[in-house]
Amino acid sequence: MRCPFCEQTGSRSELHAHMVDAHQDGLSTRREGDQMFFDLNCPLCSEGMTREVNPRGRDQAFLDKFADEIRMVGFDLLLYHWETHQESGAPVDAEALP
């Protein structure tokens, strides 16, 4: 499988770790009132993802302390989406095809 952000290849778990280490800027956090969110976009299509950070995420210190964990969750969601694109190089499950 290929990384959505660069030419790195590897297993899903290898890419997950790679993305957290090498593509931290691929996920951003933002505040809306008392709520905190993370946003990330698929680099191939226009589909983006926004999720609220755990309600404890209202504290900036929480976001700073758990930034890598927040990225892991976001990049995990992106990899599930990325696997639907042929460009990902993800293996196709023949049993799932019609």
N, CA, C and O atoms as CSV, one atom per row, in Angstrom:
chain,resi,resn,atom,element,x,y,z
A,1,MET,N,N,0.848,-1.171,0.000
A,1,MET,CA,C,0.000,0.000,0.000
A,1,MET,C,C,0.901,1.244,0.000
A,1,MET,O,O,2.011,1.215,0.530
A,2,ARG,N,N,0.412,2.325,-0.596
A,2,ARG,CA,C,1.189,3.561,-0.702
A,2,ARG,C,C,0.600,4.633,0.228
A,2,ARG,O,O,-0.614,4.716,0.414
A,3,CYS,N,N,1.479,5.438,0.795
A,3,CYS,CA,C,1.083,6.553,1.657
A,3,CYS,C,C,0.275,7.566,0.835
A,3,CYS,O,O,0.620,7.836,-0.315
A,4,PRO,N,N,-0.789,8.127,1.406
A,4,PRO,CA,C,-1.569,9.125,0.676
A,4,PRO,C,C,-0.818,10.439,0.429
A,4,PRO,O,O,-1.196,11.214,-0.449
A,5,PHE,N,N,0.235,10.686,1.196
A,5,PHE,CA,C,0.943,11.962,1.116
A,5,PHE,C,C,2.268,11.907,0.375
A,5,PHE,O,O,2.780,12.947,-0.041
A,6,CYS,N,N,2.840,10.707,0.198
A,6,CYS,CA,C,4.149,10.592,-0.460
A,6,CYS,C,C,4.264,9.211,-1.109
A,6,CYS,O,O,3.274,8.483,-1.187
A,7,GLU,N,N,5.425,8.855,-1.562
A,7,GLU,CA,C,5.623,7.581,-2.263
A,7,GLU,C,C,6.002,6.423,-1.341
A,7,GLU,O,O,6.257,5.319,-1.822
A,8,GLN,N,N,6.043,6.648,-0.036
A,8,GLN,CA,C,6.369,5.587,0.922
A,8,GLN,C,C,5.371,4.445,0.780
A,8,GLN,O,O,4.171,4.681,0.638
A,9,THR,N,N,5.856,3.225,0.819
A,9,THR,CA,C,4.976,2.060,0.754
A,9,THR,C,C,5.210,1.176,1.972
A,9,THR,O,O,6.257,1.241,2.616
A,10,GLY,N,N,4.230,0.365,2.269
A,10,GLY,CA,C,4.349,-0.567,3.383
A,10,GLY,C,C,2.988,-1.135,3.723
A,10,GLY,O,O,1.994,-0.887,3.041
A,11,SER,N,N,2.972,-1.900,4.791
A,11,SER,CA,C,1.699,-2.445,5.268
A,11,SER,C,C,0.873,-1.309,5.876
A,11,SER,O,O,1.376,-0.206,6.088
A,12,ARG,N,N,-0.368,-1.592,6.145
A,12,ARG,CA,C,-1.244,-0.575,6.733
A,12,ARG,C,C,-0.656,-0.057,8.046
A,12,ARG,O,O,-0.624,1.153,8.271
A,13,SER,N,N,-0.196,-0.952,8.908
A,13,SER,CA,C,0.362,-0.526,10.197
A,13,SER,C,C,1.656,0.261,10.021
A,13,SER,O,O,1.906,1.210,10.765
A,14,GLU,N,N,2.478,-0.117,9.054
A,14,GLU,CA,C,3.710,0.630,8.782
A,14,GLU,C,C,3.386,2.043,8.279
A,14,GLU,O,O,4.018,3.016,8.689
A,15,LEU,N,N,2.398,2.140,7.392
A,15,LEU,CA,C,2.013,3.455,6.875
A,15,LEU,C,C,1.379,4.318,7.959
A,15,LEU,O,O,1.581,5.532,7.996
A,16,HIS,N,N,0.623,3.695,8.824
A,16,HIS,CA,C,0.007,4.415,9.933
A,16,HIS,C,C,1.091,5.093,10.771
A,16,HIS,O,O,1.002,6.288,11.052
A,17,ALA,N,N,2.105,4.338,11.166
A,17,ALA,CA,C,3.218,4.889,11.950
A,17,ALA,C,C,3.977,5.950,11.153
A,17,ALA,O,O,4.346,6.992,11.695
A,18,HIS,N,N,4.208,5.685,9.875
A,18,HIS,CA,C,4.911,6.638,9.010
A,18,HIS,C,C,4.163,7.968,8.941
A,18,HIS,O,O,4.776,9.029,9.051
A,19,MET,N,N,2.854,7.917,8.762
A,19,MET,CA,C,2.061,9.140,8.637
A,19,MET,C,C,2.102,9.965,9.918
A,19,MET,O,O,2.191,11.191,9.860
A,20,VAL,N,N,2.037,9.307,11.075
A,20,VAL,CA,C,2.095,10.017,12.350
A,20,VAL,C,C,3.447,10.705,12.508
A,20,VAL,O,O,3.524,11.828,13.005
A,21,ASP,N,N,4.509,10.029,12.085
A,21,ASP,CA,C,5.864,10.588,12.218
A,21,ASP,C,C,6.186,11.638,11.160
A,21,ASP,O,O,6.762,12.678,11.478
A,22,ALA,N,N,5.824,11.380,9.914
A,22,ALA,CA,C,6.308,12.209,8.799
A,22,ALA,C,C,5.307,13.238,8.283
A,22,ALA,O,O,5.704,14.185,7.604
A,23,HIS,N,N,4.044,13.080,8.582
A,23,HIS,CA,C,3.030,13.959,7.981
A,23,HIS,C,C,2.137,14.610,9.037
A,23,HIS,O,O,0.921,14.692,8.871
A,24,GLN,N,N,2.750,15.064,10.108
A,24,GLN,CA,C,1.987,15.695,11.192
A,24,GLN,C,C,1.147,16.861,10.700
A,24,GLN,O,O,0.072,17.129,11.236
A,25,ASP,N,N,1.637,17.554,9.679
A,25,ASP,CA,C,0.903,18.705,9.156
A,25,ASP,C,C,-0.316,18.308,8.326
A,25,ASP,O,O,-1.083,19.175,7.907
A,26,GLY,N,N,-0.505,17.011,8.083
A,26,GLY,CA,C,-1.660,16.536,7.326
A,26,GLY,C,C,-2.952,16.583,8.121
A,26,GLY,O,O,-4.039,16.425,7.565
A,27,LEU,N,N,-2.831,16.802,9.429
A,27,LEU,CA,C,-3.997,16.868,10.299
A,27,LEU,C,C,-3.900,18.148,11.111
A,27,LEU,O,O,-2.851,18.452,11.680
A,28,SER,N,N,-4.987,18.891,11.164
A,28,SER,CA,C,-4.978,20.130,11.942
A,28,SER,C,C,-6.065,20.074,13.005
A,28,SER,O,O,-7.071,19.382,12.848
A,29,THR,N,N,-5.852,20.808,14.081
A,29,THR,CA,C,-6.864,20.922,15.128
A,29,THR,C,C,-7.349,22.361,15.155
A,29,THR,O,O,-6.619,23.290,14.809
A,30,ARG,N,N,-8.590,22.523,15.574
A,30,ARG,CA,C,-9.163,23.856,15.660
A,30,ARG,C,C,-10.185,23.899,16.789
A,30,ARG,O,O,-10.697,22.869,17.227
A,31,ARG,N,N,-10.462,25.083,17.236
A,31,ARG,CA,C,-11.420,25.301,18.315
A,31,ARG,C,C,-12.614,26.075,17.771
A,31,ARG,O,O,-12.457,27.044,17.028
A,32,GLU,N,N,-13.813,25.628,18.153
A,32,GLU,CA,C,-15.051,26.352,17.872
A,32,GLU,C,C,-15.790,26.474,19.191
A,32,GLU,O,O,-16.398,25.515,19.666
A,33,GLY,N,N,-15.733,27.648,19.773
A,33,GLY,CA,C,-16.333,27.829,21.096
A,33,GLY,C,C,-15.613,26.953,22.100
A,33,GLY,O,O,-14.395,27.047,22.258
A,34,ASP,N,N,-16.364,26.103,22.777
A,34,ASP,CA,C,-15.777,25.198,23.767
A,34,ASP,C,C,-15.368,23.852,23.173
A,34,ASP,O,O,-14.831,23.005,23.887
A,35,GLN,N,N,-15.609,23.643,21.897
A,35,GLN,CA,C,-15.322,22.354,21.284
A,35,GLN,C,C,-14.028,22.401,20.487
A,35,GLN,O,O,-13.680,23.427,19.902
A,36,MET,N,N,-13.310,21.262,20.471
A,36,MET,CA,C,-12.088,21.125,19.685
A,36,MET,C,C,-12.327,20.041,18.644
A,36,MET,O,O,-12.971,19.030,18.925
A,37,PHE,N,N,-11.803,20.259,17.440
A,37,PHE,CA,C,-11.980,19.337,16.325
A,37,PHE,C,C,-10.644,19.060,15.673
A,37,PHE,O,O,-9.706,19.849,15.787
A,38,PHE,N,N,-10.564,17.917,14.978
A,38,PHE,CA,C,-9.445,17.724,14.064
A,38,PHE,C,C,-10.016,17.617,12.663
A,38,PHE,O,O,-11.112,17.096,12.455
A,39,ASP,N,N,-9.250,18.119,11.707
A,39,ASP,CA,C,-9.631,18.118,10.304
A,39,ASP,C,C,-8.504,17.503,9.487
A,39,ASP,O,O,-7.327,17.748,9.751
A,40,LEU,N,N,-8.872,16.707,8.502
A,40,LEU,CA,C,-7.900,16.252,7.522
A,40,LEU,C,C,-8.614,15.988,6.219
A,40,LEU,O,O,-9.804,15.673,6.193
A,41,ASN,N,N,-7.870,16.120,5.140
A,41,ASN,CA,C,-8.434,15.966,3.807
A,41,ASN,C,C,-7.724,14.857,3.067
A,41,ASN,O,O,-6.524,14.643,3.235
A,42,CYS,N,N,-8.482,14.157,2.249
A,42,CYS,CA,C,-7.889,13.169,1.358
A,42,CYS,C,C,-7.109,13.935,0.296
A,42,CYS,O,O,-7.662,14.832,-0.342
A,43,PRO,N,N,-5.832,13.599,0.093
A,43,PRO,CA,C,-5.050,14.322,-0.913
A,43,PRO,C,C,-5.455,13.995,-2.349
A,43,PRO,O,O,-4.990,14.651,-3.282
A,44,LEU,N,N,-6.309,12.997,-2.541
A,44,LEU,CA,C,-6.687,12.584,-3.884
A,44,LEU,C,C,-8.065,13.096,-4.302
A,44,LEU,O,O,-8.275,13.450,-5.462
A,45,CYS,N,N,-8.986,13.133,-3.368
A,45,CYS,CA,C,-10.341,13.563,-3.710
A,45,CYS,C,C,-10.753,14.705,-2.788
A,45,CYS,O,O,-9.983,15.125,-1.924
A,46,SER,N,N,-11.940,15.187,-2.971
A,46,SER,CA,C,-12.384,16.346,-2.199
A,46,SER,C,C,-12.981,15.964,-0.842
A,46,SER,O,O,-13.419,16.837,-0.093
A,47,GLU,N,N,-13.002,14.670,-0.523
A,47,GLU,CA,C,-13.605,14.262,0.739
A,47,GLU,C,C,-12.693,14.593,1.909
A,47,GLU,O,O,-11.521,14.215,1.928
A,48,GLY,N,N,-13.233,15.289,2.862
A,48,GLY,CA,C,-12.495,15.620,4.073
A,48,GLY,C,C,-13.175,15.013,5.284
A,48,GLY,O,O,-14.320,14.565,5.212
A,49,MET,N,N,-12.464,15.003,6.387
A,49,MET,CA,C,-13.010,14.444,7.612
A,49,MET,C,C,-12.825,15.444,8.739
A,49,MET,O,O,-11.762,16.045,8.889
A,50,THR,N,N,-13.862,15.608,9.515
A,50,THR,CA,C,-13.819,16.426,10.716
A,50,THR,C,C,-14.424,15.606,11.843
A,50,THR,O,O,-15.507,15.038,11.700
A,51,ARG,N,N,-13.726,15.550,12.948
A,51,ARG,CA,C,-14.231,14.832,14.115
A,51,ARG,C,C,-13.977,15.676,15.356
A,51,ARG,O,O,-12.962,16.365,15.461
A,52,GLU,N,N,-14.908,15.609,16.284
A,52,GLU,CA,C,-14.698,16.296,17.551
A,52,GLU,C,C,-13.705,15.494,18.377
A,52,GLU,O,O,-13.779,14.267,18.452
A,53,VAL,N,N,-12.779,16.208,18.991
A,53,VAL,CA,C,-11.832,15.578,19.900
A,53,VAL,C,C,-12.591,15.280,21.179
A,53,VAL,O,O,-13.498,16.018,21.564
A,54,ASN,N,N,-12.214,14.202,21.828
A,54,ASN,CA,C,-12.808,13.820,23.107
A,54,ASN,C,C,-13.179,15.070,23.904
A,54,ASN,O,O,-12.416,16.036,23.918
A,55,PRO,N,N,-14.330,15.069,24.564
A,55,PRO,CA,C,-14.732,16.267,25.303
A,55,PRO,C,C,-13.663,16.812,26.256
A,55,PRO,O,O,-13.643,18.010,26.539
A,56,ARG,N,N,-12.788,15.954,26.745
A,56,ARG,CA,C,-11.694,16.466,27.577
A,56,ARG,C,C,-10.755,17.317,26.744
A,56,ARG,O,O,-9.916,18.040,27.283
A,57,GLY,N,N,-10.899,17.228,25.410
A,57,GLY,CA,C,-10.061,17.989,24.513
A,57,GLY,C,C,-10.338,19.476,24.538
A,57,GLY,O,O,-9.718,20.235,23.793
A,58,ARG,N,N,-11.265,19.906,25.389
A,58,ARG,CA,C,-11.527,21.337,25.496
A,58,ARG,C,C,-10.372,22.064,26.176
A,58,ARG,O,O,-10.281,23.290,26.130
A,59,ASP,N,N,-9.509,21.307,26.794
A,59,ASP,CA,C,-8.347,21.863,27.472
A,59,ASP,C,C,-7.151,21.816,26.518
A,59,ASP,O,O,-6.789,20.738,26.047
A,60,GLN,N,N,-6.536,22.957,26.228
A,60,GLN,CA,C,-5.410,23.005,25.298
A,60,GLN,C,C,-4.272,22.095,25.755
A,60,GLN,O,O,-3.583,21.510,24.919
A,61,ALA,N,N,-4.066,21.967,27.054
A,61,ALA,CA,C,-3.008,21.092,27.565
A,61,ALA,C,C,-3.282,19.638,27.170
A,61,ALA,O,O,-2.350,18.885,26.888
A,62,PHE,N,N,-4.556,19.246,27.150
A,62,PHE,CA,C,-4.923,17.896,26.712
A,62,PHE,C,C,-4.523,17.691,25.254
A,62,PHE,O,O,-3.942,16.666,24.899
A,63,LEU,N,N,-4.840,18.675,24.414
A,63,LEU,CA,C,-4.493,18.563,22.991
A,63,LEU,C,C,-2.981,18.472,22.796
A,63,LEU,O,O,-2.506,17.691,21.971
A,64,ASP,N,N,-2.232,19.262,23.547
A,64,ASP,CA,C,-0.772,19.228,23.428
A,64,ASP,C,C,-0.221,17.892,23.899
A,64,ASP,O,O,0.655,17.317,23.252
A,65,LYS,N,N,-0.726,17.398,25.019
A,65,LYS,CA,C,-0.229,16.146,25.597
A,65,LYS,C,C,-0.558,14.944,24.711
A,65,LYS,O,O,0.246,14.019,24.596
A,66,PHE,N,N,-1.724,14.955,24.094
A,66,PHE,CA,C,-2.183,13.796,23.325
A,66,PHE,C,C,-2.206,14.054,21.818
A,66,PHE,O,O,-2.986,13.426,21.101
A,67,ALA,N,N,-1.370,14.960,21.332
A,67,ALA,CA,C,-1.350,15.311,19.906
A,67,ALA,C,C,-1.077,14.097,19.024
A,67,ALA,O,O,-1.746,13.923,18.005
A,68,ASP,N,N,-0.113,13.254,19.387
A,68,ASP,CA,C,0.182,12.075,18.565
A,68,ASP,C,C,-0.980,11.100,18.546
A,68,ASP,O,O,-1.277,10.514,17.505
A,69,GLU,N,N,-1.637,10.919,19.670
A,69,GLU,CA,C,-2.780,10.005,19.725
A,69,GLU,C,C,-3.931,10.526,18.870
A,69,GLU,O,O,-4.617,9.752,18.204
A,70,ILE,N,N,-4.138,11.839,18.891
A,70,ILE,CA,C,-5.186,12.440,18.057
A,70,ILE,C,C,-4.851,12.219,16.584
A,70,ILE,O,O,-5.734,11.898,15.788
A,71,ARG,N,N,-3.581,12.389,16.218
A,71,ARG,CA,C,-3.159,12.128,14.835
A,71,ARG,C,C,-3.364,10.662,14.459
A,71,ARG,O,O,-3.795,10.361,13.346
A,72,MET,N,N,-3.057,9.746,15.388
A,72,MET,CA,C,-3.240,8.321,15.090
A,72,MET,C,C,-4.690,8.023,14.745
A,72,MET,O,O,-4.961,7.294,13.790
A,73,VAL,N,N,-5.617,8.572,15.502
A,73,VAL,CA,C,-7.043,8.356,15.230
A,73,VAL,C,C,-7.415,8.939,13.861
A,73,VAL,O,O,-8.069,8.278,13.055
A,74,GLY,N,N,-7.000,10.158,13.614
A,74,GLY,CA,C,-7.323,10.801,12.342
A,74,GLY,C,C,-6.733,10.071,11.153
A,74,GLY,O,O,-7.423,9.848,10.158
A,75,PHE,N,N,-5.456,9.694,11.241
A,75,PHE,CA,C,-4.816,9.006,10.120
A,75,PHE,C,C,-5.388,7.606,9.934
A,75,PHE,O,O,-5.415,7.100,8.812
A,76,ASP,N,N,-5.842,6.974,11.003
A,76,ASP,CA,C,-6.493,5.672,10.875
A,76,ASP,C,C,-7.759,5.813,10.042
A,76,ASP,O,O,-8.010,5.003,9.150
A,77,LEU,N,N,-8.557,6.839,10.327
A,77,LEU,CA,C,-9.769,7.094,9.531
A,77,LEU,C,C,-9.415,7.390,8.078
A,77,LEU,O,O,-10.085,6.918,7.159
A,78,LEU,N,N,-8.359,8.172,7.877
A,78,LEU,CA,C,-7.948,8.481,6.504
A,78,LEU,C,C,-7.521,7.223,5.760
A,78,LEU,O,O,-7.835,7.074,4.579
A,79,LEU,N,N,-6.807,6.312,6.429
A,79,LEU,CA,C,-6.376,5.085,5.748
A,79,LEU,C,C,-7.570,4.229,5.331
A,79,LEU,O,O,-7.549,3.626,4.258
A,80,TYR,N,N,-8.610,4.167,6.162
A,80,TYR,CA,C,-9.809,3.424,5.749
A,80,TYR,C,C,-10.390,4.036,4.474
A,80,TYR,O,O,-10.771,3.313,3.553
A,81,HIS,N,N,-10.456,5.351,4.424
A,81,HIS,CA,C,-10.946,6.030,3.214
A,81,HIS,C,C,-9.985,5.791,2.054
A,81,HIS,O,O,-10.418,5.470,0.947
A,82,TRP,N,N,-8.695,5.946,2.296
A,82,TRP,CA,C,-7.653,5.834,1.261
A,82,TRP,C,C,-7.690,4.460,0.594
A,82,TRP,O,O,-7.451,4.346,-0.608
A,83,GLU,N,N,-7.986,3.429,1.364
A,83,GLU,CA,C,-8.026,2.068,0.816
A,83,GLU,C,C,-9.103,1.909,-0.251
A,83,GLU,O,O,-9.047,0.956,-1.029
A,84,THR,N,N,-10.072,2.804,-0.313
A,84,THR,CA,C,-11.115,2.720,-1.336
A,84,THR,C,C,-10.630,3.252,-2.680
A,84,THR,O,O,-11.285,3.027,-3.699
A,85,HIS,N,N,-9.503,3.950,-2.705
A,85,HIS,CA,C,-8.939,4.485,-3.943
A,85,HIS,C,C,-7.958,3.477,-4.548
A,85,HIS,O,O,-7.104,2.929,-3.851
A,86,GLN,N,N,-8.093,3.247,-5.834
A,86,GLN,CA,C,-7.188,2.337,-6.537
A,86,GLN,C,C,-5.735,2.776,-6.386
A,86,GLN,O,O,-4.837,1.936,-6.321
A,87,GLU,N,N,-5.496,4.089,-6.331
A,87,GLU,CA,C,-4.138,4.635,-6.225
A,87,GLU,C,C,-3.436,4.240,-4.930
A,87,GLU,O,O,-2.215,4.354,-4.830
A,88,SER,N,N,-4.193,3.778,-3.940
A,88,SER,CA,C,-3.605,3.404,-2.659
A,88,SER,C,C,-2.738,2.151,-2.796
A,88,SER,O,O,-1.810,1.941,-2.014
A,89,GLY,N,N,-3.044,1.332,-3.782
A,89,GLY,CA,C,-2.332,0.068,-3.924
A,89,GLY,C,C,-2.762,-0.969,-2.892
A,89,GLY,O,O,-2.116,-2.004,-2.734
A,90,ALA,N,N,-3.854,-0.684,-2.196
A,90,ALA,CA,C,-4.370,-1.632,-1.190
A,90,ALA,C,C,-4.881,-2.879,-1.907
A,90,ALA,O,O,-5.466,-2.785,-2.986
A,91,PRO,N,N,-4.659,-4.040,-1.306
A,91,PRO,CA,C,-5.169,-5.271,-1.913
A,91,PRO,C,C,-6.696,-5.228,-1.996
A,91,PRO,O,O,-7.359,-4.718,-1.094
A,92,VAL,N,N,-7.230,-5.754,-3.058
A,92,VAL,CA,C,-8.680,-5.790,-3.268
A,92,VAL,C,C,-9.197,-7.102,-2.715
A,92,VAL,O,O,-8.655,-8.166,-3.012
A,93,ASP,N,N,-10.245,-7.026,-1.911
A,93,ASP,CA,C,-10.892,-8.207,-1.354
A,93,ASP,C,C,-11.846,-8.767,-2.408
A,93,ASP,O,O,-12.931,-8.223,-2.615
A,94,ALA,N,N,-11.450,-9.843,-3.068
A,94,ALA,CA,C,-12.236,-10.403,-4.170
A,94,ALA,C,C,-13.617,-10.857,-3.698
A,94,ALA,O,O,-14.570,-10.822,-4.477
A,95,GLU,N,N,-13.742,-11.276,-2.455
A,95,GLU,CA,C,-15.046,-11.719,-1.950
A,95,GLU,C,C,-16.012,-10.555,-1.797
A,95,GLU,O,O,-17.226,-10.757,-1.826
A,96,ALA,N,N,-15.495,-9.335,-1.635
A,96,ALA,CA,C,-16.352,-8.172,-1.454
A,96,ALA,C,C,-16.863,-7.619,-2.785
A,96,ALA,O,O,-17.773,-6.790,-2.799
A,97,LEU,N,N,-16.294,-8.063,-3.891
A,97,LEU,CA,C,-16.724,-7.566,-5.194
A,97,LEU,C,C,-18.024,-8.242,-5.623
A,97,LEU,O,O,-18.267,-9.402,-5.292
A,98,PRO,N,N,-18.866,-7.503,-6.370
A,98,PRO,CA,C,-20.142,-8.093,-6.820
A,98,PRO,C,C,-19.930,-9.148,-7.886
A,98,PRO,O,O,-20.895,-9.740,-8.370
